[in-house]
Amino acid sequence: MSLVIDRLGPGDLDAALRLSTQAGWNQLAADWQRLLDLSPEGCFAGRLDGKLVATATLASFGRDVHWVGMVLVDEAMRGRGLGSAMLTHVIDFARARGGIVGLDATDLGRPVYLKLGFTDVAPIDRWSGTLLALGPAEGVEMIDRSTFDEVAAMDRKACGSDRGELLLHLMHEPGVFGALVRGEGFAFLRPGRAQGHVGPFVASRDEVCSALLNRLAALAPPRPVLLDALRAPASDALLRAHGLIVARRLTRMALGQPQRLLMGDNVRAAVSFEWG
């Protein structure tokens, strides 16, 4: 029985969610749906005898930046090279599209990616904990359609890519909150299977970062959240003060030469490991 790789579609949503849940990941059906809505051509299914047993995705921001994620294999089928086949397929697809290709690698996955031509760019950490408010959320308002263009412009300037479609999708998703300090920064909080998730998150100053976290702390359910941040001593101290600790350490990588992917001094948190 050989692996057949084709497109992941809406009918695969439940089976894909089963794989990410089986792996202990935090995705909800909405996270898979977001990928299908915004990057349908980059969502791949690996099937054995018609059954979904593996996935891989490539989230794209225009034709300039592409992000590899959701490389999953059914635990009963691991050790058969299915993950390698999915990864090779999605990387070949990314090469054909052109532009820069990135991913966030665990220590276990990093040697595999190095062999495939990826290089280290920067350390990135997954923080976890129950958000603490350190004071009032001064100057913070909720994102709506009237402020969306400002948010998209700040994000584009901060990370160097146009993520407007993603931000607009997040803004309209049930249970997702967006907070804004005009001209200074914004942050999104969205639900997850086991924990909430903070990101994307842009802030020009630590004071703005703290004010946004204060607002998200008030919005978050009484359970932990995740936040994926490029490692920076100043930001690390602020995140610890707001009740978070490092749960996992990973490496941001780029295919070919190291390049600053979706990074910038004002980027306080990534979207997620499947979006960069």
C-alpha positions in Angstrom: 0.0 0.0 0.0 1.6 3.3 -1.1 1.0 6.8 0.2 -1.2 9.0 -2.0 -0.7 12.7 -1.5 -3.4 15.1 -2.6 -5.2 18.2 -1.4 -6.6 18.4 2.0 -10.2 19.5 1.7 -13.2 20.6 3.9 -14.2 17.0 4.2 -10.9 16.1 5.9 -11.4 18.6 8.7 -12.4 16.1 11.4 -9.7 13.6 10.4 -7.0 16.4 10.4 -8.2 17.6 13.8 -7.9 14.1 15.1 -4.2 14.0 14.1 -3.3 17.3 15.7 -5.2 16.3 18.9 -3.5 12.9 18.9 -0.2 14.7 18.8 -1.2 16.8 21.8 -1.2 20.0 19.8 -3.5 23.0 20.7 -5.4 23.4 17.4 -9.1 23.6 17.1 -11.2 22.9 14.0 -11.1 26.7 13.4 -7.3 26.6 13.0 -7.5 24.0 10.3 -10.3 25.9 8.7 -8.2 29.0 8.6 -5.5 27.2 6.7 -8.1 25.8 4.2 -9.7 29.2 3.7 -6.5 31.2 3.2 -4.0 28.7 1.7 -6.1 25.9 0.2 -3.5 25.1 -2.4 -0.8 24.5 0.2 -2.8 22.1 2.4 -1.8 18.5 1.7 -3.2 15.1 2.7 -1.4 11.8 2.8 -3.7 8.9 2.4 -3.4 5.1 2.7 -6.3 3.2 1.1 -8.3 6.4 1.1 -7.8 7.2 4.8 -6.1 10.4 6.0 -3.0 9.3 7.8 -0.7 12.4 7.4 -0.8 16.1 6.7 1.5 19.0 5.8 0.7 22.6 5.1 2.2 25.7 3.5 0.8 29.0 4.6 1.6 31.8 2.1 1.7 35.5 2.4 1.5 36.6 -1.3 4.3 35.0 -3.3 7.1 36.3 -1.1 6.9 34.3 2.2 5.8 30.8 2.8 5.5 28.9 6.0 5.7 25.1 6.6 3.6 23.6 9.3 1.1 20.9 10.4 3.5 18.0 9.5 1.6 15.2 11.2 1.5 11.4 10.9 -1.0 9.1 12.6 0.8 7.6 15.5 -0.1 4.0 14.3 1.7 4.8 11.0 4.9 6.4 12.3 8.3 5.0 11.4 7.3 4.3 7.8 8.7 7.4 6.2 5.3 9.1 5.8 6.4 12.2 7.5 9.5 12.5 5.3 7.3 12.1 2.2 4.9 14.8 3.3 7.7 17.1 4.2 9.5 16.6 0.8 6.2 17.2 -1.0 5.4 20.4 0.7 9.0 21.8 0.4 9.0 20.9 -3.4 5.7 22.8 -3.7 7.2 25.8 -1.8 10.3 25.8 -4.0 8.1 25.9 -7.1 6.3 29.0 -5.8 9.5 31.0 -5.2 10.1 33.4 -2.4 11.3 32.7 1.1 10.4 29.5 2.9 10.5 29.2 6.7 9.5 27.1 9.7 9.9 26.8 13.4 11.7 23.6 14.3 11.8 21.5 17.5 15.2 20.2 18.6 14.0 16.8 17.3 13.1 18.1 13.9 16.0 20.5 13.4 18.5 17.9 12.2 16.0 16.7 9.6 15.5 20.2 8.3 19.2 20.9 8.2 19.6 17.9 5.9 16.9 19.3 3.6 18.7 22.6 3.2 17.2 24.8 6.0 19.5 27.1 8.0 19.1 28.6 11.5 17.8 32.1 11.7 16.9 32.7 15.4 15.8 31.0 18.6 12.0 31.1 19.3 10.4 30.1 22.5 6.9 29.0 23.4 5.7 30.6 26.6 2.8 29.3 28.7 0.9 30.4 31.8 -2.1 32.3 33.1 -1.8 35.9 32.1 -1.5 38.4 34.9 -2.5 42.0 34.7 0.1 44.3 36.1 -2.1 47.4 36.0 -4.7 49.2 33.9 -4.9 48.7 30.1 -4.4 52.4 29.4 -5.1 53.5 25.9 -6.2 50.0 24.8 -9.3 49.6 22.6 -10.8 46.7 20.7 -10.0 46.1 17.1 -12.9 46.6 14.7 -13.4 47.3 11.0 -12.9 51.0 11.5 -9.3 50.4 12.9 -8.4 47.4 10.8 -6.5 49.3 8.1 -4.3 50.8 10.8 -3.6 47.4 12.3 -2.7 45.9 8.9 -0.4 48.8 8.2 1.4 48.4 11.6 1.7 44.7 11.0 3.1 45.1 7.5 5.7 47.6 8.8 6.7 45.4 11.7 7.1 42.0 10.0 7.8 43.0 6.4 5.0 41.0 4.8 1.4 41.7 4.0 -0.7 39.5 6.4 -3.8 41.5 5.9 -6.0 38.5 4.8 -5.0 36.6 7.9 -5.6 39.5 10.2 -9.0 40.1 8.6 -9.9 36.4 9.0 -8.9 36.4 12.7 -11.0 39.6 13.3 -14.1 37.8 12.1 -13.6 34.4 13.8 -15.8 33.6 16.7 -14.1 33.8 20.1 -11.1 35.8 18.8 -10.4 39.2 20.4 -8.1 41.9 19.0 -6.8 44.7 21.2 -5.2 47.9 19.9 -3.2 50.9 21.1 -3.5 53.5 18.2 -0.2 54.0 16.4 1.7 51.8 18.8 0.7 48.1 18.6 -2.0 45.4 18.7 -2.4 41.8 19.9 -4.9 39.0 19.2 -6.2 36.4 21.6 -7.8 33.3 20.2 -9.2 30.1 21.7 -7.3 26.8 21.6 -8.0 23.1 22.4 -6.3 23.2 25.8 -5.0 26.8 26.1 -5.7 30.1 24.6 -3.2 31.5 22.1 -1.8 35.1 22.0 -0.6 36.3 18.6 0.1 38.0 16.3 1.4 40.7 18.7 3.1 43.9 17.7 4.2 46.7 20.1 6.5 49.6 19.7 7.5 49.9 23.4 7.5 47.7 26.5 4.8 49.9 28.1 2.5 49.3 25.1 3.3 45.6 25.2 2.3 45.5 28.9 -0.9 47.5 28.4 -2.0 45.0 25.7 -1.2 42.1 27.9 -3.2 43.7 30.7 -6.2 43.9 28.4 -5.8 40.3 27.2 -5.5 39.1 30.7 -9.0 40.5 31.4 -10.4 38.9 28.2 -8.7 35.5 28.6 -10.7 32.6 30.2 -9.3 31.4 33.6 -6.8 29.0 32.0 -3.3 29.2 30.6 -2.4 30.7 27.2 0.4 30.1 24.8 2.6 32.8 23.2 5.4 32.1 20.7 8.1 34.8 20.9 11.6 35.3 19.4 14.1 35.2 22.2 15.0 38.6 23.5 16.2 39.4 27.1 14.0 42.5 27.5 10.9 40.8 26.2 11.6 37.7 28.3 11.6 39.7 31.5 8.3 41.4 30.6 6.6 38.0 29.7 7.8 36.5 33.0 6.3 39.5 34.9 3.0 38.8 33.2 2.9 35.2 34.5 4.4 33.3 31.6 7.3 30.8 31.6 9.1 29.1 28.7 7.5 25.7 28.0 9.5 24.8 24.8 12.5 26.1 22.9 12.6 26.0 19.2 14.6 27.4 16.2 13.3 29.6 13.4 14.8 28.3 10.2 14.8 29.4 6.5 15.3 27.3 3.4 18.7 28.3 1.9 20.4 31.3 3.3 19.4 32.7 6.7 16.8 35.5 6.3 14.7 37.4 8.8 11.3 35.8 8.3 8.3 37.7 9.7 10.6 39.3 12.2 11.2 42.8 13.4 12.0 44.7 16.6 8.3 45.4 17.2 7.1 41.8 16.7 6.4 40.6 20.2 4.8 37.3 19.3 4.4 35.1 16.2 1.0 34.0 15.0 1.7 30.3 15.6 4.1 27.6 14.5 1.9 26.9 11.4 1.8 30.6 10.3 5.1 32.0 11.5 
